[in-house]
Every structure is written in C-alpha cells, then in structure tokens.
Amino acid sequence: MRTIAIVLLLTGAAAASAGEYQPLHGTYKLGGKTLIDPPATESQTTHFYVDLQGRTAHDLYDALDAKPVAGVCGEPGDLTKRSGGVQCTKAQGGKAYYCAFGIELKTQKVVSGVVC
C-alpha cells in the first residue's frame, strides 16, 4: 500500500507548488497481469491500473525525468515519456495529456499500465 500512496502523491506533487493536494483526473480498474485478452484462469484482482488525463497527466508528464520520444503511442507528432512502469503521452501538440501505470498489489511494484 505504501507504493500506491507514493504514486498518488507524485501525481499531485508537480501541480501542488504550495504543497496542496490536487484532484485527480482519470480512471482506474482492477485486473490481472495480462492487460488485453487475459487467460480465463488468470486472477483479475492482482493489479491496480490507473489512466490519468488532463491537468493530472500534464503535471506528471512534466515531472517525469525522461526524454520525450515520438512515435511510441498515438498519432504522429505525439511525444511519450517513460520512467519505470509510468508512461505519459503529450498529444495534439500539447492540447491533451495521458498517463498510464499499474501497481502489482502483492509486491507493490509499479508496472506498465498500457500496451503500446
């Protein structure tokens, strides 16, 4: 649970210049290790996946200490940063931002939350 708290804290830290918590914009789901077409026998309660959008994703994108790379996800011209299991994309020339990551609940390890 410590990792979940740290990740959620980091998502609001960049926007909270005065140390104030900010609202999160996004969605979450519980799932298994396999994001797309999981085997029927795979438990679907082992991972907590988070998709962030808007200001929340923008702030996390800016906070990631990673070089933006074109052509990873989305449309031509979109830029993606990756750091560990966290992936954020700056889309539409900066008009939209998206981030995704997951947390493996048993180990509390941050894992990828997106297929591309």
Secondary structure, DSSP 8 states (H G I E B T S, - for coil): -HHHHHHHHHHHHTT-TTS------EEEEEE-S-SSS--TTS-SSSEEEEEEEHHHHHHHHHH--S--EETSSSSTT-EEEEETTEEEEEEGGGTEEEEEEEEETTTTEEE-----
